[in-house]
């Protein structure tokens, strides 16, 4: 299974909203990839900015897969990649 860039952003929005007890619509996400630093995301919620590293992004995807698709996946099964846009490949084990 593959999640597109919008689904990754949705996963992060839902994850942050749940943690901060706010509405997902109150969360803004900017996905980033850097050759030296890897994958990250800037999140703006409640007027504050924070950065998520790849492990945090995968945690959000884990929760998204469980809550939205009813599938339990682990971080080791999630691979982030980028071509024209970022995407996540969920490897079946």
PATIMI-941613 format. One record per residue: y, z, x of N, C-alpha, C, O, CB in turn. Coordinates in steps of 0.05 Angstrom, whole numbers, plus 5000, padded with zeros to 4 digits. Each point is the difference from the previous one (the first is absolute). Glycine has a CB too. Example, Ala and Ser with C-alpha at 12.3 -4.5 7.8 and 13.67 -1.06 7.14 Angstrom:
<recs>
488651565264502450004982502450005018500050135021497750124941;504449615031502450015016502250144985502250045010496549535014;
</recs>
This chain:
<recs>
497650005017502450004983502550005018500050125021497550134942;504649615028502549995015502350084982500249924977497949715051;503650544982502550084986502349845013500249995024498050474965;503549434994502349855011502350205006499750244995498949354979;503550305036502350165009501150174976500750235004500449435031;499150224942501150154977498250234992500950224993501249364991;495250385018498250224993500150225021499850244992497249434986;503550275047500450205021502550174993500050245002497649475033;504550154958502550144993499650174975501050224999501749405022;495950284960499450154975498450265008500650214989499449374983;498050395045498450225009501850225012499750244995496349455012;505850235011501750195013502050124980500450255001499249495042;501550104939501850114980498650224983501150214995501349355004;495250384991498550194984499350255016500250224989497949404985;501150355051499350225017502450195005499750244996496849475026;505750174985502450165006501050134974500850245000500549465038;498750154940500950114974498350244992501150204990500549354996;495850435018498350234993500550245017500150234991496449444995;503950295040500550225019502750134994500250255003497049525031;504850084958502750114996500550064971502250104993499449645046;496450204944500250054971502449864988501650124985496250325021;502549305000502149834989498649754988497649975003505950215030;498149654955499049754989499749795022501649995018500550114938;495749745043499749795021502449815002500649905021494550124971;506349944986502449835000502350125017501949865006496749974949;501250425052502050135016499549985030501450125016499350204946;497249535045499149975028500449715008499249824986497550565010;504649585027500349745012498449995026500050195015504649754964;494149835025498349975024500749745015500349794987496050474990;503949765049500449775017497750005020499850185017505349824977;493149805005497849995019500949875026501749825000495050154962;502250135060500849905026497549975018498050144998506550084997;495749595023498049965021501549945026501749835001494850014966;502750295054501149965027497749975019498150144999506150124990;496149555029497849955019499350245017497750055006503849484996;500550635005499550245016499350244984498350165008504849665025;498250214943499650244984498049984978499150204989505549905021;494649664983498049964979501350004972502349924996494250295034;501949894951500950004972501450254993499350225009496949494979;505950274995501450234990501549924975500049774992500550425055;500650014940501649954975502350194999499750245006496249594970;506450075016502350174995500050064970499949814984502850005056;497450444953500050084972502650154994500850185015494149854985;506449894978502450144991499450124973499449864981503749835045;497150584973499550144975501950244999500450145019494749724980;506050184978501950214996502349995020501050215009495350074973;504649485024502249965019499450065029501849995017501050134945;494749935044499250065028498149795010498349904985502350595007;499749445033498349805013497950145017500650205013503249474987;493850224999497950105018498349765008499949794987500150674991;498649575045498349795010497150084998499350235007504349615024;494749984960497150054999498749835022500749775005499450324945;498050045064498549855020497549884986499550044977502150275061;496949544977497749854989498050194986499049934979501649735057;498950584976498150184987501050094973498450034981500250135064;504049894952501250084974499749774980499550044976503750275047;497249454986499849764983497149974990499649944976504249845048;494350274994497249984992499250224980498449964982500649835062;502250454960499550224981501049924972498650054980501950295057;501949534961501049914975498249794987499550004976505250095040;494349735001498149794990497450124990499049924979503149755053;496950544982497650144991500450104971498349964983500650175065;503350014948500650124974500449794979499150034977503050365046;499249394984500549784982497349884991499649944976504949965046;493850054997497349894993498550184981498749904982501249875063;500250494960498650194983501350014972498649984980500050295060;504049764959501450044975500449754983499950014976502450375046;498149394991500549754986497549824996499949854981504850185037;493550005001497649824999497450164997497849884997504649795031;497750594972497650174997498149975022497550044996503149924956;500349975072498349965023500750195023502450025007497049504980;498650625023500550195022499649855026497849905006500650494967;503849595042499949875027501150205020501450184994499149354986;498850425045500850175022501849845019499949765001495850524995;505949865019501949875018498649815019501149795007501850604991;494749685010498549825019499349734987499349815014498850605008;502049584951499449754986502549834995499849774991496450464987;506249885028502549864995501149885025500450145020500650174942;499549435038501249875023502649874991500049834982495450085039;506850164991502649884995500349765018499250005024502850444962;499249355004500549765015502549864990501050074979494149875030;505949875006502549864992499749715008499249945023503650484981;497949404978500349725006502849934990502050065012492949834985;505249974980502749954987501050264988502550045000496349484991;499550645000500750274990497750195006497949925008504949884955;497850465034498050205006497950014978500649954977502950325048;494049794983497950044981498050205011499950065023500749474959;497750575000498050205008497349894991499649924977503750475019;494849615022497349924994498350254997500050175018500549395008;498150474952498250224995497249915006498949834985504250374979;495849905057497349925008497950174985500250244999501549635046;496549994943497850144985497950095020499249855018501649874940;498350535038498050105019497450054985498050095011505550125017;
</recs>
